[in-house]
């Protein structure tokens, strides 16, 4: 095949000055046929891009369950209430009982002496100087291993390190509670004799304080001035459902969408630079990077983690027992009635199978599937999905979380299967508003002041596209945000992890 125009085109091809479907300007795909344009029909050219991955954006999770509010400092601090009642779980203690008839000194016959280990985690995780049990209070102790062996006592006297009591209904401590063991202990009331003085001592309520730091997130798109002058428009469909003709702004639009996803993904995946358990410095924190606590880290540190939901059991058969175990743990926490489940596809199907097994006896045949107000007929489309259900005293609303399914994010691994988020709110004092307001347990704080709003900053530099800030022959589009996630009452959250 010879060339013309200095080797620009095949000899049989003559470029047209206008967009015309002519034989002389159409390329032959069947090379070697002896004729460059032997095809009868021209191929169709699709100008619009094909959305082969659907809506590629991932953000939306935090908009569904939280809110965004400004903050002025580089750290957010909040406090959470501790439990109201005095109780110690898994407390290492030495329990001994004096011999019958033994008297004198501070002890009386059959006294039970409990010596709690004040450095044990059963007292709150840190070494303490004294316990919070007082004389004349009534307590119940049980073995931590089974929880089946119990004993009730009236506290006769206390010291900073000892609790001395006497049994109700018996004179002998069960053998399973004697010696050095891990026990559970809680105060359930008090009893005083007639004509006695009141309770000695008082309990000062304390709280647990948490904090988080905003992280600065940046991105940039840049194109040189020459490329912006090219004529090469393509009709594209944007992620919000609209369409338009874009060329260089097409890439800028995708950079913006990607950055918006980063704003949410950073809040979900954020990690402290220092060791979250010990606070020890790391190689990263030595470079003055601090990190920020994300949702997953907050739940792993302060919430509930369930691994291997439904296990390898047949669909539905193992999930209910697993889920009931989660409910029993929620009873011990805030017992918030309404909760939302954001799940991966496989875990969402486990929940569907679990509910189906309860409602219709499983999927052994379509004849047994009858859910809702009407039985499924042969000509009806069978619905095997469930968006909400109630179990015990809790309501659950279930949805797929695209972030856990997308092949370019958490869909790449099986480490996280889903998250349970309570639908409650907490009352806190807002310094900017000067009043108490109600906020979702999960919300985002971003840096802002009267002169600077860093929620979502966007600006252009260079000498192209209307900007004249430098002699650089390019247009640079900058994106910046500074924010952090506040996960309050994380003890009511549940993180589903792969086995």
C-alpha positions in Angstrom: 0.0 0.0 0.0 1.6 3.3 -1.1 1.5 6.5 0.8 0.7 10.1 -0.1 1.1 13.4 1.7 4.6 12.5 2.9 3.5 9.2 4.3 0.5 10.4 6.2 -2.3 8.3 4.8 -2.7 5.2 2.6 -3.1 6.1 -1.1 -6.7 5.1 -1.3 -7.7 7.3 1.7 -8.4 11.0 1.1 -9.4 12.9 4.3 -12.6 14.9 4.0 -12.9 18.5 5.3 -16.3 17.8 6.8 -17.8 14.8 8.7 -19.2 12.9 5.7 -19.6 9.1 5.4 -17.8 8.7 2.1 -16.0 5.6 0.7 -12.8 7.6 0.3 -12.5 8.5 4.0 -13.5 5.3 5.7 -10.9 2.9 6.9 -11.2 -0.8 5.9 -11.1 -3.2 8.8 -10.5 -6.3 6.6 -7.0 -5.6 5.5 -5.6 -7.6 2.6 -9.0 -7.8 0.8 -7.7 -5.7 -2.1 -10.1 -2.9 -1.4 -9.8 -0.6 1.6 -13.5 0.1 1.9 -15.3 -3.1 1.0 -17.7 -3.0 4.0 -21.3 -2.2 3.1 -22.1 -0.5 6.3 -20.1 1.9 8.4 -19.5 1.0 12.0 -21.5 2.8 14.6 -19.6 5.3 16.7 -20.7 5.7 20.2 -19.8 9.2 21.4 -21.1 8.6 24.9 -18.9 6.7 27.3 -20.3 3.3 28.4 -20.8 3.0 32.1 -19.5 -0.5 32.4 -19.0 -0.2 36.1 -22.3 1.6 36.8 -22.2 4.4 39.3 -18.6 4.3 40.4 -18.9 6.7 43.4 -18.9 5.1 46.8 -19.8 8.0 49.1 -23.2 8.2 50.8 -22.8 6.0 53.9 -22.0 8.9 56.2 -24.8 11.0 54.7 -27.2 8.3 55.6 -26.2 7.8 59.2 -24.5 11.0 60.3 -24.1 14.7 60.0 -21.3 17.3 59.3 -20.6 20.1 61.8 -17.8 22.7 62.0 -15.0 22.8 64.6 -12.4 25.4 65.3 -9.7 23.4 67.1 -7.2 20.9 65.9 -8.6 18.3 68.3 -12.1 17.2 69.2 -12.7 15.9 72.8 -15.8 14.4 74.1 -16.7 12.4 77.3 -19.0 9.4 77.6 -20.8 8.2 80.7 -19.7 5.0 82.4 -22.1 2.5 83.7 -24.4 3.6 86.5 -24.1 0.6 88.8 -21.1 -0.8 90.7 -20.0 -4.0 89.1 -16.8 -5.9 88.4 -16.6 -8.6 85.7 -13.8 -11.2 85.6 -12.3 -9.7 88.8 -9.3 -11.6 90.1 -9.9 -12.1 93.8 -9.0 -14.3 96.7 -12.1 -15.4 98.6 -11.8 -17.0 102.1 -14.2 -17.8 104.9 -13.4 -17.9 108.5 -14.2 -20.9 110.6 -17.6 -21.2 112.3 -17.5 -19.8 115.8 -14.4 -17.9 115.2 -14.7 -14.4 116.8 -12.7 -11.4 117.8 -11.0 -8.5 116.1 -12.6 -7.1 113.0 -14.0 -10.5 112.0 -16.9 -12.5 113.1 -17.6 -16.3 112.7 -18.4 -17.3 109.1 -17.2 -14.0 107.7 -16.4 -14.0 104.0 -13.3 -11.9 103.0 -12.9 -10.9 99.4 -9.5 -9.5 98.5 -9.8 -8.1 95.0 -6.7 -7.5 92.9 -6.8 -3.8 92.5 -4.6 -3.9 89.4 -6.9 -6.3 87.6 -8.7 -5.4 84.4 -12.0 -6.4 86.2 -11.7 -3.0 88.0 -11.6 -1.0 84.8 -8.2 -1.8 83.1 -6.0 0.3 85.3 -4.5 0.0 88.7 -6.7 1.5 91.4 -6.2 2.4 95.0 -9.5 1.1 96.3 -12.8 -0.5 95.3 -16.2 1.2 95.3 -18.2 -1.3 97.6 -19.4 0.2 100.9 -20.5 -1.3 104.2 -24.1 -2.3 104.5 -24.5 -2.8 100.8 -25.7 -6.1 99.4 -23.7 -7.8 96.8 -23.8 -10.9 94.5 -20.8 -12.8 93.5 -20.6 -15.5 90.8 -17.9 -17.6 89.2 -16.8 -16.0 86.0 -16.2 -19.4 84.3 -19.8 -20.6 84.2 -21.8 -17.9 85.9 -23.9 -20.6 87.5 -22.5 -20.6 91.0 -23.7 -17.5 93.0 -23.7 -16.2 96.5 -25.4 -13.1 98.1 -23.7 -11.3 100.9 -24.3 -8.3 103.2 -21.1 -6.3 103.5 -20.2 -6.0 107.2 -17.1 -3.9 106.8 -14.6 -2.7 104.2 -11.1 -1.4 103.9 -9.5 0.1 100.8 -8.4 -3.4 99.8 -10.8 -5.9 101.4 -14.5 -6.5 101.4 -15.9 -8.5 104.4 -19.4 -9.8 104.3 -21.8 -12.5 105.5 -23.9 -14.8 103.5 -27.7 -14.6 103.0 -29.5 -17.9 103.2 -26.5 -20.0 104.0 -23.5 -20.1 106.3 -21.1 -21.7 103.8 -19.6 -20.2 100.6 -19.9 -22.5 97.6 -16.6 -24.3 97.0 -16.5 -23.0 93.4 -16.1 -19.5 94.8 -13.4 -20.2 97.4 -9.7 -19.6 96.7 -8.0 -17.4 94.1 -10.4 -17.2 91.2 -11.9 -14.8 88.6 -15.4 -13.8 89.8 -18.1 -11.4 88.8 -19.4 -9.0 91.5 -22.2 -6.4 91.5 -24.0 -4.3 94.1 -27.8 -4.8 94.1 -28.9 -2.8 97.2 -28.3 -2.2 100.9 -29.7 -3.2 104.3 -29.5 -1.3 107.6 -30.8 -2.2 111.1 -33.2 0.0 112.9 -31.8 3.1 114.6 -28.4 3.1 112.8 -26.5 5.8 111.1 -26.7 6.3 107.3 -24.4 5.1 104.6 -20.7 5.9 105.1 -18.8 7.3 102.1 -20.1 8.2 98.7 -19.4 7.4 95.1 -18.2 10.1 92.7 -19.3 9.5 89.2 -16.5 9.4 86.6 -16.5 9.5 82.8 -14.4 8.2 80.0 -12.8 10.8 77.7 -12.1 10.3 74.0 -10.5 12.5 71.4 -9.8 12.6 67.7 -7.9 14.8 65.3 -8.8 16.1 61.9 -6.7 14.9 59.0 -5.9 17.1 55.9 -6.9 15.5 52.6 -5.7 16.9 49.3 -5.9 16.1 45.6 -5.1 18.0 42.4 -5.8 17.8 38.7 -3.5 19.5 36.1 -3.6 20.0 32.4 -1.3 22.2 30.2 -2.5 25.1 28.2 -2.0 23.5 24.8 -4.2 20.6 25.5 -7.0 22.8 26.6 -7.0 24.4 23.1 -7.6 21.1 21.3 -11.0 20.4 19.8 -12.0 16.9 20.9 -15.3 17.0 22.7 -16.9 13.8 23.9 -20.4 13.4 25.2 -20.3 11.8 28.6 -22.8 10.9 31.3 -21.9 12.1 34.8 -22.5 10.2 38.0 -25.5 12.2 39.0 -27.5 11.1 36.0 -27.0 14.2 33.8 -25.0 14.4 30.5 -22.9 17.0 28.8 -20.0 17.6 26.4 -16.7 17.6 28.1 -13.0 17.1 27.2 -10.4 18.3 29.7 -13.1 19.0 32.3 -14.0 15.3 32.0 -10.8 14.4 33.8 -11.3 17.2 36.3 -14.8 15.9 37.0 -13.5 12.4 37.8 -10.9 13.9 40.1 -13.6 15.7 42.0 -15.7 12.5 42.3 -12.7 10.5 43.4 -11.8 13.2 46.0 -15.4 13.2 47.4 -15.1 9.4 47.8 -11.8 9.9 49.6 -13.5 12.2 52.1 -15.7 9.3 53.2 -13.3 6.5 52.8 -10.7 8.3 55.0 -13.4 8.7 57.8 -14.1 4.9 57.6 -10.6 3.6 57.2 -8.7 6.3 59.2 -6.0 5.0 61.6 -4.0 6.6 64.4 -0.3 6.9 63.5 0.7 5.9 67.0 -0.1 2.5 68.5 -3.8 2.7 69.5 -3.4 0.3 72.4 -0.2 1.6 74.0 0.2 5.1 72.5 3.7 4.2 71.6 5.3 6.2 68.8 5.8 4.5 65.4 8.1 5.3 62.4 5.2 7.2 60.8 4.4 9.3 63.9 8.1 10.2 64.1 7.6 12.1 60.9 4.9 14.2 62.6 2.0 12.4 61.0 -0.7 11.9 63.5 -3.5 10.0 61.6 -7.1 10.0 62.6 -9.4 7.4 64.2 -11.8 6.0 61.6 -15.0 4.1 62.0 -13.4 0.6 61.8 -10.6 1.5 64.3 -13.2 3.0 66.7 -15.3 -0.1 66.7 -12.3 -2.4 67.1 -11.0 -0.4 70.0 -14.2 0.4 71.9 -17.0 -1.5 70.2 -18.1 -5.1 69.4 -16.4 -7.3 66.8 -18.0 -10.5 65.6 -15.9 -12.7 63.4 -17.2 -15.4 61.0 -20.9 -14.6 61.0 -22.9 -17.8 59.9 -19.5 -19.6 59.5 -19.4 -22.3 57.0 -22.8 -23.7 58.0 -25.6 -24.3 55.4 -27.4 -21.0 54.4 -29.5 -19.7 57.3 -28.9 -22.6 59.7 -25.9 -21.1 61.5 -26.7 -17.4 61.1 -29.6 -17.2 63.6 -27.5 -18.5 66.6 -24.7 -16.1 65.6 -27.1 -13.2 65.4 -28.8 -14.0 68.8 -25.3 -14.0 70.4 -24.9 -10.4 69.0 -28.3 -9.4 70.4 -27.4 -10.7 73.9 -24.3 -8.5 73.8 -26.4 -5.5 72.7 -28.6 -6.1 75.7 -25.5 -5.5 77.9 -24.8 -2.2 76.1 -27.2 0.6 75.4 -30.0 -1.6 74.0 -30.8 0.9 71.3 -34.0 -0.4 69.6 -33.4 0.7 66.0 -30.2 -0.2 64.2 -28.9 -0.2 60.6 -27.0 -3.0 59.0 -24.5 -2.0 56.2 -23.3 -5.3 54.7 -21.2 -6.9 52.0 -23.1 -8.9 49.5 -22.3 -12.3 51.0 -23.3 -11.3 54.5 -26.5 -9.6 53.2 -27.4 -13.0 51.6 -26.6 -14.7 54.9 -29.2 -12.5 56.6 -31.7 -13.1 53.8 -31.2 -16.8 54.2 -31.5 -16.5 58.0 -34.8 -14.7 57.8 -36.1 -17.0 55.1 -35.3 -20.0 57.2 -37.4 -18.5 60.0 -40.3 -17.3 57.9 -40.9 -20.1 55.5 -38.8 -23.1 56.4 -36.0 -22.4 54.1 -35.5 -22.4 50.3 -36.0 -26.2 49.8 -38.6 -25.4 47.2 -40.3 -22.3 46.0 -43.6 -23.7 47.1 -42.6 -23.1 50.7 -41.7 -19.5 50.1 -44.6 -17.3 51.3 -43.6 -14.0 52.9 -45.6 -10.9 53.4 -49.3 -10.5 53.0 -49.8 -12.9 50.1 -48.5 -16.3 49.1 -46.1 -16.4 46.1 -47.9 -17.5 43.0 -46.3 -19.3 40.1 -46.6 -16.3 37.8 -45.2 -13.9 40.4 -41.5 -12.9 40.7 -40.2 -14.5 43.9 -38.6 -12.0 46.3 -35.9 -13.6 48.3 -34.6 -10.3 49.8 -35.4 -8.6 53.0 -34.8 -4.9 53.8 -35.9 -5.0 57.5 -36.8 -7.3 60.3 -37.4 -7.4 64.0 -35.8 -9.8 66.4 -36.4 -9.7 70.2 -36.9 -6.1 71.1 -34.7 -4.7 68.2 -35.6 -3.4 64.7 -33.0 -3.8 62.0 -32.9 -2.2 58.6 -30.5 -3.9 56.1 -28.8 -2.6 53.0 -25.9 -3.4 50.9 -22.8 -1.2 51.4 -21.2 -0.7 48.0 -17.9 0.2 49.6 -17.6 -3.5 50.8 -18.5 -4.9 47.4 -16.6 -2.6 44.9 -13.6 -4.5 43.4 -11.4 -1.4 43.7 -12.0 -1.0 47.5 -13.0 -3.4 50.3 -14.3 -5.8 47.7 -10.7 -6.8 47.1 -10.5 -8.6 50.5 -12.8 -10.4 52.9 -11.6 -8.7 56.1 -14.7 -6.7 56.7 -18.2 -8.1 56.2 -20.4 -5.3 57.5 -21.2 -2.9 60.3 -24.1 -2.4 62.6 -24.8 1.2 63.4 -27.3 2.4 66.0 -29.9 4.9 64.9 -29.7 6.9 68.1 -28.5 10.4 69.0 -26.6 11.8 72.0 -27.1 15.2 73.7 -23.9 17.2 73.9 -22.9 20.8 74.5 -21.8 22.7 71.4 -19.4 25.4 72.1 -20.0 27.2 68.8 -23.8 27.3 69.3 -23.6 27.8 73.1 -26.3 25.3 73.8 -27.1 21.6 74.1 -27.9 19.9 70.8 -28.6 16.3 69.7 -26.2 14.7 67.4 -26.0 11.3 65.7 -23.6 8.8 67.4 -21.7 9.0 64.1 -20.9 12.4 62.7 -18.1 14.3 60.9 -16.4 17.4 62.2 -14.5 19.7 59.8 -12.3 22.7 60.4 -14.0 26.1 59.9 -13.9 29.6 61.2 -15.4 33.0 60.2 -12.7 33.5 57.6 -11.8 29.9 56.6 -14.0 27.0 55.7 -12.1 23.8 55.1 -15.1 21.4 54.6 -14.4 21.3 50.9 -12.0 23.8 49.4 -11.6 24.1 45.6 -9.4 26.6 43.7 -7.5 27.1 40.4 -4.0 28.2 39.9 -1.8 28.7 36.8 -2.3 30.8 33.7 -5.0 28.8 32.0 -8.8 28.5 32.5 -9.3 32.0 33.8 -6.6 31.8 36.5 -3.6 34.1 36.3 -1.6 33.3 39.4 1.7 32.2 37.9 3.6 32.0 34.6 3.0 28.2 34.5 1.3 27.3 31.2 -1.2 25.0 32.8 -4.3 24.9 34.8 -4.1 23.3 38.3 -7.4 22.4 40.1 -6.8 21.9 43.8 -9.0 20.1 46.3 -8.6 20.2 50.1 -10.5 19.2 53.2 -9.7 18.9 56.9 -12.0 16.7 58.9 -12.3 13.8 61.3 -15.0 11.3 62.3 -16.5 11.2 65.8 -17.8 7.8 66.8 -19.7 8.2 70.1 -21.0 5.3 72.1 -19.0 2.8 70.1 -20.0 0.1 72.5 -23.4 0.0 70.6 -21.7 -0.6 67.2 -20.9 -4.1 65.8 -18.2 -4.8 63.2 -18.6 -8.0 61.2 -15.2 -9.4 60.3 -14.3 -12.4 58.1 -13.4 -15.6 59.9 
